[in-house]
Amino acid sequence: MQAQISSDAIMTRDEIVLEHLPLIRFIVNRIAVRLPSHIDLDDLQSTGVIGLMDAIEKYDPGKNCKFKTYAEFRIKGAILDQLRALDWVPRSVRQKGRRLDQAYSEVEQRLGRAASEEEIADSMGLEIGKLHGIIHQVRGISLVNLEDLRGNDPDGDRSGSYTEMLEDPDSPNPFAALKDVESKQVIADTIGTLPDKERLVVSLYYYEDLNMKEIGNILGITESRVCQIHTKAVLRLRSKLKGMVDPQA
């Protein structure tokens, strides 16, 4: 069977899969740092292949979206769906995650700035060591599906998807260009509100593609501590971005 992935390149299905296996491994490894040790990464890679196969079947070159970009969304979506189906996060941990989310949101809204660990611990009636333990426990909950942050339309329904909204980066459409600039500015401004160390970890992890161990070596701290800092940054960003996208959330 032939699978056409662009107007000028036709490859067999097996060739497409082989070419994109490094992408699947990269996505799995990025997600794995926030998962407990008992999760089988080979199973997640197999799920990623299924997501890639789904992308091959459903990709539409007419939407002016690169196949690799579309495939990445499908691969991530398949893996996150699999993790949700496994329900590997205990209810008690989810409750702690919601409580931590609420604490960050309330304290930072009251202070008008990023809250320190001590302020969050005080608001929750915890010792700082206990707070660190909770942050470590909930790190997996920081896995966020972009579809969950998309917000609702005026009727309260979720219509379309991010993959359907992806535009050709060379598109001359001024409205699309303005929306892209505004979205990037919102994200940049939100990251800019993070404390210095959290902002640095986000930059090194997402923009420099360093792993947690490499970041720890640069900052002179343990890999576990980097994970804690990353989790706190994600908690802050998720709370702020949800409020911007869906004020009623």
Secondary structure, 3 states (H helix, E strand, C coil): CEEEEECCEEEEHHHHHHHHHHHHHHHHHHHHCCCCCCCCHHHHHHHHHHHHHHHHHHCCHHHCCCHHHHHHHHHHHHHHHHHHHHCCCCHHHHHHHHHHHHHHHHHHHHHCCCCCHHHHHHHHCCCHHHHHHHHHHHHHHHCCCHHHHCCCCCCCCCCCCHHHHCCCCCCCCHHHHHHHHHHHHHHHHHHHCCCHHHHHHHHHHHHCCCCHHHHHHHHCCCHHHHHHHHHHHHHHHHHHHHHHHCCCC
